[in-house]
Amino acid sequence: MSNATPYVLVLYYSRNGQTAEMANQIGRGVARADGIEAKIRTVPPVSPDTSASMPPVPDSGAPYTTREDLANCAGLALGSPTRFGNMAAPLKHFLDGTGDLWLNGKLVGKPAGAFTSTGSLHGGQETTLLTMMMPLLHHGMVLCGLPYSESALNETSTGGTPYGPTHWAGTGAQQALSDHEKALCQAFGERLARLALKLAG
């Protein structure tokens, strides 16, 4: 990825891998748009350990994000498993540290949206997406969802909402993303990328 190429930051926290896979599918969607790339990043878990004792990079998967990644993005896809109808603490912890970006308007006018994964089918998918949008609005970002012109939104029997992509992981053995869920993640990534290019133009 060159420094001159605009990018959509696909920023997520994942506990069991489903949200991470959604992030990868969204990245594939971003790649469908010419002239923009996906930068897939995660956040470290919240733990009793201090940041100095945590490893500087994760053992596997996407690198940890920086505030510079967020400040310089052309668009943002924010992903988390649901925690009582809201984002998980590690992602909230990262966002809570972006007050200076808010103060300086670094994200104003950039498109953003959210994605989530739940264990149960009605376990807070829509509330998680909507509550994740609150800090995006405070940052002055332009919200992006999924239109019903995406046929998978009408056909899905697993995840997928007009508020953003979702995945139904199941409460027992973790279910892989369905074809509809993958299609909606990719459509969301492409839509976000094209909006980012238009709004930056």
Helices and strands as residue ranges (DSSP letters): E 7-12, H 18-30, E 37-42, G 51-53, H 67-71, E 75-81, H 89-96, H 99-103, E 111-118, H 125-138, E 142-143, H 151-155, E 166-168, H 179-200
